[in-house]
Amino acid sequence: MIKLYPFLAVLLLITGCSNKNIVHPQRKNIIETVYASGKIMADSEYTVYALNAGTVVGKLVNEGDHVSKNQVIYKINNTAPAAKLDAANTTYINARQNLSANSRVLNDLKLAMQNADIKFSNDSLQYARLKALWNENIGTKSALDNAELQYRTSLNGKRSAREKYYSTVNDLAVSLKNAQSQVASAQNDFNNYIIRAENAGTIFQMLKEKGEAVKPNEAVALLGKSSSRLIRLAVDQQDINRLKVDQRVLLKTDATGDKIYQAKVLRIYPTMNEADQTFRVDAVFTDSDSQPFIHTSVEANIIIQQKQQALVIPSQVLLRGDSVKIKKDGQAKTVAVKTGIHTLDEVEILSGLTEQTEIVVPPQK
């Protein structure tokens, strides 16, 4: 659907004979456009939401302030998550201490391991000595059996002390990882009560004041780039295949009346909005006098093609099948024409007519 909004329409001055039902083709400039509507956005505009319910205890910036990435803009009351984070940090510190070189738990197990090694060494030497004497028929069998029993008990004690030490090391390592996970989880919960700017930019709107309650997923601020504007347009699905990047756009806004701004097509999105059968098209201003406001409504004409001094006729005289009825030698007859640019009011004629042709205006229904 090709539309020419009134602020861009070229008025057709019909000149003819004394008969008001006769018109002549004229040479004039003609522009073919696609109509679009939308609104002006801040470039990289985004809304910040609260993740948890609570009360605003700190509003750290105001409208118009420039903020850096991750800068705090709101603080929500966070007594419970702060206590949870403190407890998790305490648990983590203890778990890390238990696995350090100064760990009392591990040092006790190391001493137990050393004592088991010493006892095993003594018992094994005693057993070896009595066994050597017994081989020389010296000593008693009961003494040798007791020494062997002590030797084997000491060996089991040595193995048990070693296994207990390394098992405790593994358990403490798991406890440390769990403590780290608890700290990360508590820190994330705590951070959810601190609302930050996701990217550097300007604060356009702060939606909450200190002392106000917020709900989960409630919008609290609007941010974006302060020096750049994006024109977000909706184009009818019947026109979208006529658009190209960098096409010239003329637009006006509700905020500035009849002032016309220059822009160009920046991006054409391929997915149709099924609700209103339109496609999203983004444009950017090309003149220095860009719109200072955001979220103001715009109406635009995207220029598809234009010609200087084209031969044009009023749209109302073009008949079905690209033909017109002309008057020649006092007789009316229908002739075929080849058309070019179409607007709401005019049609370009590429061949079939001249400026001298008398065209019969059909009766209006």
Secondary structure, 3 states (H helix, E strand, C coil): CCCCCCCCCCCCCCCCCCCCCEECCEEEEEEEEEEEEEEEEECCCEEEECCCCEEEEEECCCCCCEECCCCEEEEECCHHHHHHHHHHHHHHHHHHHHCCCCCHHHHHHHHHHHHHHHHHHHHHHHHHHHHHHHHCCCCCHHHHHHHHHHHHHHHHHHHHHHHHHHHHHHHHHHHHHHHHHHHHHHHHHHHCCEEECCCCEEEEEECCCCCCEECCCCEEEEEECCCCEEEEEEEECCCHHHCCCCCEEEEEECCCCCCCEEEEEEEEEEEEECCCCEEEEEEEECCCCCCCCCCCEEEEEEEEEEEEEEEEEEHHHCECCCEEEEEECCEEEEEECEEEEECCCEEEEEECCCCCCCEECCCCC
